[in-house]
Structures are given as C-alpha cells and as structure tokens.
Amino acid sequence: MSHLLILLGLVLILLGLFWGPLTRLGLGRLPGDIVIERENFRLCIPVTSAVLVSVALSLLLGLIRLFLGR
C-alpha cells in the first residue's frame, strides 16, 4: 500500500510540473468542458478533457500490459 501511495504522489507531482505545457495543448478548453465565470469567480469542470485523458491512459496501460505479457 505504501508503494502505491508513493507512486500516486510522484504522479501528482509530475502532473503539476507539466500542467503549463498541458494547458497549451488545449486541455480544459475543449467543447464539452464546462466553464462558469462570474465577477470574482471562475469554475472549470473539464468533462471532455477528463474523458480524453482517461481514454489515452487506458490505451497506454493496455499497451504496457500487452508488451509485458500480463
């Protein structure tokens, strides 16, 4: 369990480091992403971006499992 938590922490750190370049790709501004803007408030719900990232990670993990033979 501790290895899983350490791995999750490292993934979150890497995601934070690459957040700037990832936003330049258009993630968070795709059609289907919900953005609510008020005077002093902005709420972003990246529905489409989350689905796209989920599909990409599922494909990547599937390929890794295929090549490792598990």
C-alpha positions as CSV (number, residue, x, y, z in Angstrom):
1,M,0.0,0.0,0.0
2,S,2.8,2.4,0.8
3,H,4.4,1.9,-2.6
4,L,1.1,2.8,-4.3
5,L,0.8,6.0,-2.3
6,I,4.4,7.0,-3.1
7,L,3.7,6.3,-6.8
8,L,0.5,8.3,-6.7
9,G,2.3,11.2,-5.1
10,L,5.0,11.1,-7.8
11,V,2.4,11.1,-10.5
12,L,0.7,14.1,-8.9
13,I,4.0,16.0,-8.7
14,L,4.7,15.2,-12.4
15,L,1.2,16.3,-13.4
16,G,1.8,19.6,-11.5
17,L,5.1,20.2,-13.2
18,F,3.7,19.5,-16.7
19,W,0.4,21.4,-16.1
20,G,1.6,24.5,-18.0
21,P,2.6,22.7,-21.2
22,L,-0.6,20.6,-21.0
23,T,-2.8,23.7,-20.9
24,R,-1.1,24.8,-24.1
25,L,-2.4,21.7,-25.8
26,G,-6.0,22.9,-25.2
27,L,-6.9,20.6,-22.4
28,G,-9.6,22.3,-20.3
29,R,-10.9,24.3,-23.2
30,L,-12.4,21.6,-25.3
31,P,-16.1,21.5,-26.4
32,G,-18.0,19.9,-23.6
33,D,-15.8,21.3,-20.8
34,I,-18.0,23.4,-18.5
35,V,-16.7,26.9,-17.6
36,I,-18.8,29.2,-15.3
37,E,-17.5,32.7,-14.9
38,R,-18.8,35.4,-12.6
39,E,-17.4,38.7,-11.3
40,N,-14.9,37.3,-8.9
41,F,-15.4,33.6,-9.5
42,R,-14.4,31.1,-12.1
43,L,-15.3,27.4,-12.1
44,C,-13.9,25.0,-14.6
45,I,-15.3,21.4,-15.0
46,P,-13.2,19.7,-17.7
47,V,-15.6,16.9,-18.6
48,T,-14.4,16.2,-22.1
49,S,-10.7,16.7,-21.2
50,A,-11.1,14.2,-18.4
51,V,-12.6,11.6,-20.7
52,L,-9.9,12.2,-23.3
53,V,-7.1,11.8,-20.7
54,S,-8.8,8.7,-19.3
55,V,-9.0,7.0,-22.7
56,A,-5.4,7.9,-23.5
57,L,-4.2,6.5,-20.2
58,S,-6.3,3.3,-20.6
59,L,-4.8,2.7,-24.1
60,L,-1.3,3.4,-22.8
61,L,-1.7,1.0,-19.8
62,G,-3.3,-1.6,-22.1
63,L,-0.3,-1.5,-24.4
64,I,2.1,-1.7,-21.5
65,R,0.2,-4.8,-20.2
66,L,0.3,-6.3,-23.7
67,F,4.0,-5.9,-24.1
68,L,4.8,-7.1,-20.6
69,G,2.6,-10.2,-21.1
70,R,0.4,-9.8,-18.0
